[in-house]
Amino acid sequence: METITGLPRHVACVMDGNGRWAARRSLPRTAGHEAAEAAVIDVIETARSAGVKWLSLYAFSTENWRRPMGEVDVLMRLVRRVIRKHAPVLHARGVRCRFLGMTDPRIPPPLVRDITDLMTMTGDNSRMTLTVAFDHGGRRDIVEATRSLIRSGVPAEQVTEAGFAAHLPYPDTPDVDLVIRTSGEQRISNFMLWQVAYAEWVFPEVLWPDFRATHFWECLDTYRRRQRRFGDVRRPAAMTGEGLR
């Protein structure tokens, strides 16, 4: 595979716009969630083919439990269907699957079992790590990491950023380089708050069910043209030059 200069190591997607996609077609909101499956699979395959090593998708937040129970039930069934349908292909293509969150007892036990089976099946894969943020809240992760740090007995003066990050879920996950939030909305929405501290953000107007490989490549190209300084004033040479393709 050709090496692409300036490719982000970790891309995260806030999959926004399912409800508006359905509303524009005079369909129920659940139709938008169902239509989102094609975008999810296309983005996973595009990221894997491009050589992105870490991909995180924001599927369901801790706040999404406030939605009507009928919509939540459809989302739970949809996630289970997608897992059962696509697990063999993900495994065959070397994708390691993880789920970030998963603490609420309202998650149906059959779905928990399917998620557990998927993570076990793909646990030794190394081509790409796919993290699905499901029942996820960035603030909750930070609170739980703080509790874990306190329980470990680390003296306050010895607390470091690296030491704190070691208590977060999946501490081997690298910081996010690029966040893509579809539908044009520009909010963080409590998503991986620690990990996105220095991420570049791109806000394509396209709604998530219509998001495809071409849009993903455009976002990678936008990232490629950015100048990431991390608080410094020098221009990093690695982020200059022509587009990705």
N, C-alpha and C positions, 0 to 999 in steps of 0.2 A: 504494500500500500504506500502511495506517495505521502511523504511527510509534508504537512501543511504548516507553514510558518505562522505563528501567532494564534494557533488554535487554542481556545479556552480548555483548560483541563476539566473544569466542572461547570456545567450549564444547568440552570434551574428554570423551570417554567411554571408560572402562575396561569393556570388554564382557565381564563376568564371569558365570559360571553355566551355561555350555553343558553341561559335564559333569554337573552336578547335575540339570539339566533332563532329560537323557537317563536318568540313573540312576533318577529318580522314575518313569519310564515303562518301566523294565526294558529300555532300549535301549542300544546301544553308544554310547560317548562321541561318536563321529563323527556320530551322528544329531543330537546337540545342535548341533554346528558347522553342519550343513546347515540346521537349523531357524533358525539365527541370521541367515540371509540376509534374511528378511522384516523383521526388526528393523532391520538395517543400512539397508535401502532406505527404510523408514518414517521413521527418524530423519533421514536425509539430506534427504528431502523436507520433513519438518516444520521442520527448522532453516532450510532455504532459504526456505520460505514465511513463516516468522516474521520473517525479516530478519537472522538470524545470519550474520555475514560470514565467520567462520572456524570450521570444525568439524574436530576431530581425533579419530580412532578408533584405539584400541589393538588391533591385530589379532594381532600375533605378536611376542613379545619375544625378546631374545637368549637368555634362559633356557629358552624353549619348545623349543629344540633338544634338550633333555634328555628330552622326551617320547618314547614309543614311535614308531619310525620309521613304522609303519603309520598312526598318527594324524597324524603330520607330513605324510606323503604325501597323505592325504585333505585336509588343510588347504591344501596347495599347489594341488591340483587344484580345490578349491572356490574359492579366490581367483581362479584363472584363469577359471573358469566365470562367476563373478560379474562380472568385468571385461568379458568378451566379451558377456555378456548385457545389461549395463546401460550400457556406455560410450556408445552413441549417445544415450540419454536424458539422461545426465549432461551431455554436451556440448551438447545442444539446450537444456538448461535453464540454461546459463551457469555450470556448476560447473567450476572449475579443480581438477584432481586432482594431488596430490603424494604421494610415498611417502618416509617418513622411515626411514632405516636402509639396508637393501638392500646390505649389504657382504659377507655370507657366501657363499662359493662353492658352498655346498650348495643354494642357490636354483636350481631348474631353469631352464636357459636359455630354454625357451619362455615361461615365466612372466615372466622378465626382459624379454623382447621385448614381451610384451603390456603390461606395466607401462610400459615406455618409450614404446610407441605411444600409450597412454592419456594420459600426461603431455604428449606432443607435441601430440596432438589438442586437448587442453583448455587448453593453456598460455596462451592469450590471453583466456580467459574471466574475467569479473570479478564475476559475481553472488554467488558464494561460493567460498571456497577450502576444499577437502576434503583433509586430510592423513591418510593411512593410515600409522600407525606399524607397520612390518613389518620384522622382524628389527631391532627397535629396542631400545636400552638407554640410559637417561638418563646413567648413569655413563660409558659409552663415548663418548657425545657430548661430555661435559665433558672427558674425557681427550684426545680428538681435537682439540677446540678449544684446549686448552692447548698441545698440540704445535704446532698451526698458529700460535698466538700467539708461541711461542718462536722458531719458524722465521722469523717476520716481523721479528724483531730488535727488538721493542718493549722499551725499558728497563723494568726492574721498577717503578720509581717512576712510570712513565707508564701502567701498566696500570689501566684503569677497568672498571667493570661494562659500560658501553656498548661499550667497545673489545673486551672479552672476548666479549660476545654477538655481535659482528660476525663471529666465527670459528665460531659454531655453524652447523649445517645450517639452511638457509632463515632467514637472519638477519632477513628482513622480517616474519617471523611475530610477531604481538603476544603478550604474556604471556597465559596462560590466565586467564580470569575465573571460569569454573565448570567443575569436574570432576564428572562423574556416574559413580559406580561401582555397577553393578547387583549384585544378589544379597546385599546387606547386608554384604559383606566390607569392611573398613576398612583398606586398605593402599595405599601409593603404587606399589609393584611396579616401581620403577625407570623410571617413566613421565615423560618430559619434565621432568626434575628441575629444571632451570634455569627453565623457563617456568611451572611451577606454584607458584613460591615464595609468591605471595600470592593464590592461587586460593581460591575458596569450594568446599567439597566437599559433595556430597549423596550419600547411600547408600540408594537405594531397595531394598526387600527383593526386588522382582520379579527373576526370573532373566532374563538377556539375551534368550533366544529369545521371551519373552513381552512384552518391552518395546516399547511402541507410542507413538503420538503423544500420547495422553492422559498417559502417564507423563512424557514429555519436557516437556510443558507444565507439569505439576506441579513438575518440577525447576526450570524457569524461574521459576515463581511463588515457589518457596522462595528462590531467589537474589534475586528482586525484593524480598523482605521482609528480607533481611539488611542489616546495617550494616557497610559496608566502610570501615575506618579507615586501613589501611596503616600501622599503628603509631602513628597519631595518636589523640587523645581526642575530637575533634570529631565530631559526627554529620552525615554527608553528607546533604544534603537530597535528592539524586538517588535515594537508595535507600530512601525512605519512601513510604508511600501504599498504595493498593489493589493487588489482584492484577493479573496480566497480562491476564486475560480476564474 
